[in-house]
Amino acid sequence: MRRNASITLLSAGHACVDLYQGAVASLVPFFVAERAYSYAAVSGIVLAASLLSSVAQPVFGILTDRWAMPWLLPVSTLLGGLGIALSGVSGSYGLTLVFVAVSGLGVAAYHPESARVARLASRGSHSGMGWFSLGGNLGFAVAPLMVAAVMAAGGLRLTPLLVLPALVGAVLCLPVLRALERQKAAGDRTPVSAGKDDRASFVKLSLAVVCRSVVFVGLSTFLSLFAKERIGGSAAAGTAALFVLYLGGAVGSVLGGTLADRWDRVTVARRAYLVAAGAVAGVVFVPGPAIYVFVALTSAGLYVPFSLQVTLGQDYLPSRVGTASGITLGLTVSIGGLMSPLIGAVADAASLRTALAPLILMPVLSWLLFRSLPEPPVPPAQPEPPVSPEPQPAEAVRPTATGGRITGR
């Protein structure tokens, strides 16, 4: 299978998995409406998805550095979908937490191995990793639309329908896994990383991504409710705001790769976080429909560094690509959910606006951390092995009267 085809399939599978990360926040307004959960209660649901994922993510990263486990891709995809599918079936708050946690475990298992496989399939190409990350961002963007459509059809009792993307994602993994097996059987090991680990820079990078995660997960959890409250609209107004937040990820990922070709990755990420800080302030304090403009700017500011941070992490820890991927692509993203109960408690005690205001500081902290990061040398992308020419059919070759040979008809 050609490189582009493998990356396309991996990107589509990534979209199917990250749809379930976006689905947790997308379900929040419906848990509030149908079950009368408080802000603190629904933030606990987000915490359930994030907590188990945060603990399991580095473990899976370490394991994938020791042993290749490509079979995790379809299995974890199915697990992520199954948890969300069952989350609305029972009216029990405890069971809802368990099912959402199961989905978080599936997401945790997927990311380290999928990022390792994507790096192999792209042969170290930075643009290939960008396209892989784009798929996850599109999954986030589709989540609120898919959840809203299912909820409109029959409410939480129809959440089992949400397992369908997981089935599709698991199937999409299979051709890539077969291609990797053929590559391994042919003896192609394709070294894609070299160099010395820079652990200090990796720790700073991880802290910056944690700050990004706090603001992104905080907005994801409460933006739908906040937009509805600020605009005085229906649930559709909140769903639209969440869609804009997630859709901006697709634009931001592509824009980040393009800008990194002109400047280095550290510079691009640093400037993006400054934009994000101003945009989050606009979301919190500017009234009326202008909130959608600031949500779009926030999304771009938070997502431009996204795929750049994944490749930076892999280049800071070239001997531990799985661990680096698990932390930058998974752990630090999900760990933001640990702050959701605190935001929910402040919102219950005061207001959503008061609870969301401190999020403005998070991109500023990311900017400060990036100021001291070096740009690591980028390992050259490995060329694809040449494709052997297809043998011509026998009837396409015939002798001439002079003993020569003519090909074709």
N, C-alpha and C positions, 0 to 999 in steps of 0.2 A: 504494500500500500504506500502511495506517495506521501511525502511529508505534509503537504497542504490538506490532503484528505484526512489524515490522522488527526491533525490539529482541529479541523472543522468538526469532526465527530466528538473529539474531547471537549471542545468548546460548547457544543450542543448538550452533551452530557452534563457539563458543569452548570449550564443554565437550568437543567432539570433538578439538580441538587440544590442550588442556591435559591431556587424558587421556594423551597421549604424554610429557608432562613427568613425570607421576606414574608412568608405566609404567617409566621408567628405574630409579627406586628400587625399584619393585615387583619387578623382575626380578633385583635383587641377590642375594637368598637362593637363587635357582634357579641363578644362575651359580656361586655358592659350592658348592651341593650337587652339580650335574652336572659342573662343570669344575674343582672344587677350587681356585677362585681365592682368593687371600689378601684380607685387608681392603684392603690397599694397591691390589691389582689391581682390585677392584670399585669402589673410589673413583676409580680412573683412568677407568673407564667413565662414571661420573657427570661427571668432568672433561671427557671428550670431548664430552658433550652440552652442557656449559655453556660451554666455552672458545670454540668457534666461534660459538655463539649470542651470547656476550658481545661478541665482536669485531664481528659482523655487525649486531647490534641497533641501535646508534646510526647506522650507515650507512643502514639501511633507514628509520630515523626522519627523517634529513636528506633522503633522496630523496622521501619522501612529503610533506614540507613543500614541496618544489619542484614535484612532479608528483603528481597523483592517480593511484594505481595499484590500483584496486579488484580487478583481475584477480589480484592477489597472494593474495587470500583463498582461493579454491579451490586454486590452485597450491601455496601453502605448506602448506595442510591435507594435500594428497596427499603432499607431500614428507615432512612430519612422520610420517605413518603408514607410509610405505614404509620409512623408515630403521629404525623399531622392528620392522616385520614381518620384515626381513632379518637383524636382529641375532642371532637364535638359529639361523639356518640353517647358518652356518659355524662350525666348532670353532676357527677361527683367532682369537686374541686381537686381532691387528692389524685384521682385517676387522670384527670386532665393534666396535672403536673407530671405524672409518670409518663404519659404518652408523648407529651412535648419533649421530655427529657430523652426518651428513646430516639426521637427524631434528631435531637441535638447530638446524640452519640453517633448516629449514622453520618451526619455532616462532619463530625470530628474525624471519623475513620476515613472519609473520602479525600479530604484536602491534601494531606501530606503525600499520599501515594499518587494522587492524580497530578500534583505538581511535579513529582519526580518523573512520571510517565510523560507528561507534556514536555519536560526538558529533554528527555530522550528522543521523543518523536520529532521535536523541532530541531534537534541536534545543536542545542545551545543557542538558538536564535532568540534574540530579545523580542523581535516582532511576533514570533510564534507564541511566546508567553503572554504577550499583550492580547493576542486574539483569544487565547485560552481564558484570560481574566475577563475579557469582554463577555464571554458566554455567561459567566456567573453574574455579571452586572445586569445582563438582559433578563436573567431568571428573577432577580430581585424586582426588576421593573414590571414583569408580567404578573408577579404574585398578587398585588392588590386587585388587579383586574380580574384574575381568575377566581380569587376568593370572593370578590363582590358578586360575580356572576353566579357562583354556586350558592352563596347566601341568599341572593334574590330569588333563586329557584325554590328554596325550601329551608333556609336557615342552617343552623349548626348540625342538624340531623343528616344533612347531605355531605358532610365532610369526607366520607369514604370515597366520594368521586375524585378527591384531590390526590389519590394514589396513582392516577393515570400517568402523570408526567414521570413518576418514578419508574413505571414499567417501560416507558419509552426510553428513558435515560439508561436503564440497565441494558436494554437491547443495543443501544448505540455504542456501548463500551466493548461489545464482543468483537467486532472486526478489528479494533485497535489492539486488543489483547492477542488476537491471532497473528497480527502483523508483528508484534513484539516477539512472539514465540518463534516465528520464521526468522526474524533478525538474529535472535539468540542462537538458533540452530545453525545458521550460516556463519556463526563465529564473529559477528559484528558487535563489538562491545562499545564502540563510539564514545571515546572519552570526551566529556563535555565540560569538565571542570578541572581546574588546576590552580595552584597557588596556596598561600598560607592563610590560615584562619585569622580574622581580625575580630576577636571576641568583644573588645571594648566598643568598637563601632557598631557591632551587631546589637549589643545591649542598648545603646542609645537609640538605634533605629527601632528596636522593639518598644521602647518607652514612647517614642513618637507615635507609633502605630496604635498603642494603647490609648493615647489621648485622642487620636482620630476615632477610635472605636467608641469611646465614651460619648462623644458628641453625635456620632452617626446612629448608634443604637438608641440613645436618648431621644433623638428626633424621630427615629423610626417608630418607637413605641408610642409616643404621645402626639406626633404631628397631626395625625388624622383627627384626633379629638380637639387639638388646639386650633387647627384651621377651621373646623366646624364652629367652634366657639367664637373665634375672632371675626369670621365673616357672617356668622348668623345664618348659615346655610344648612343643607341636609347632609346626610351621611355621604352623598356623592361628592360634596365639596371636600370632605376630608380624604376620601379615596383618591380624588384628583391630585391633592397635594402630595400624598404618599407616592403616587405614580410618577409625578414630576421628580421627586427626590430620587427614586430608583432609576428612572429613565436617564437622568443626567449622568448616571454611571457609565452608560454606553458611550455617550459623547466624551466624558472625561477620560475614559481609558484610551480611546483612539487619539484624543488630543494630547494626552500625556506622552504617548510613544512618539508622536510627531514632533512635539517640542523637545523631547530628549535627544532627537537627532540633530537639533540645532544647538542646544545647550546641554550640559551634563544633567544626569538624573537628580542629583542633590539640589542643584540650583532650581530646577523646575519644581520639585516638591516643595522647596522652601517658599517660593513665590506663591504657589497654589494655596499653601496654608494661610498666608496673609489675606488672600482673597476670601478664603473660607471664614476667617474670623469676622471680617466686616459683613459678610453675607448672613452669618448666624445672628449677628446683632440686628440686622434688618428683619429677619424672620420673627425675632422675639418682640421687637419694639415698633415696627412700622405697621400701621393698621390697614385694614381693607384688603382688596384683591391683590395689592402689590406684594402680598406674602408669597404668591406663586413665583414672582420674579426672583425674590431673594432665596426661595427654596431651590430654584434652578441654579443660581449662582453658588449656593452652598454645596449642592450636589457636585457641580463641576470642580469646585475647590477641594472637596474631599476625595474625589475619584481620580483626578489627574495624577496624584502620586501613587495610586493603588497598585497597578502592575509594576511600576518602577520600584516600589518598596519590596515586592516579591523578588525581583531580579537582584536588587541591592543586597537583600538578605542572603540569597544564594551565593553571591559573589563575596560577601564578607565571610561566609562559612562554606567554602567550596568542598570541604571534605565531609560535610554533613548537610547535604542538599535537602534530604527529607525532613530533618529537624528544622532547618531554616524555613522551609516551606510551611511546615505545620505551625510554626510560630507566627510568621508574617502574614500568611494567607488564612490561618484559622484561629489560633489561640488568641492573638491580640485583637482579632475582629470580634470574637465571641465574648471576650472578657469585659467588653463594655456593658454587657447585660448585667454584670454584677452591680452596676451603679443604678440600674433601673428601679429597684425597691426604694432607694433613697430619694430619687426624683419623684416617685409616686407618693411617698410619705410627705414630702414637702408640698406637693400639689394638693393633697388632701387637706393639709393643715393651712395652706395659704391659697395659692392659685397656680395654674399651669405656667403662667408667665413668670412668676417668681421662681418656680422650680427649674425652668429651662434657661433662665438668664445666666447661671454660672457656666453653661456650656460654651459661651463665647470665649472663655479663657482657654479651652482645650486646644483649638488650632494654634493659638499663640504659643502654648507650650511646645507643640510639635515643631513650630517654626524655630524656636530657640534651640531645640535639640538638633535640628538639621543644620544649624549654623556651624556646628563643630564636627560635622561628618565629612570624611573625605570621599571623593569619587573613586571607587575601586577600578582597577583595570578590567575591561570587559574581555572575557575569553572569546576567541574568534569562533564564529559559527562553523560547525563542521559541514563539509559538503556532503551531499547525498551520493551514495555509490552509483556509478553509472549503470544505466538500464541496459541489459543485454538486448541486442536486436532480435526481433522475432524471426524465426526461420521462415523462409518463403515456401509456399506450397510447391509441391513437385511439378504441378501442371504449369506453374508460372515460369519454368525454366526449360528451354528446348534448344537443341543443337542447331547450328547454322550449317549451310552447305560447305563452308570452309573449315568446319570443325570448331568454330567459336561458339559462344553462348549468348543468347538473347534472353533478358528477363522481362517479364510482363507479357501482356497479351497484345 
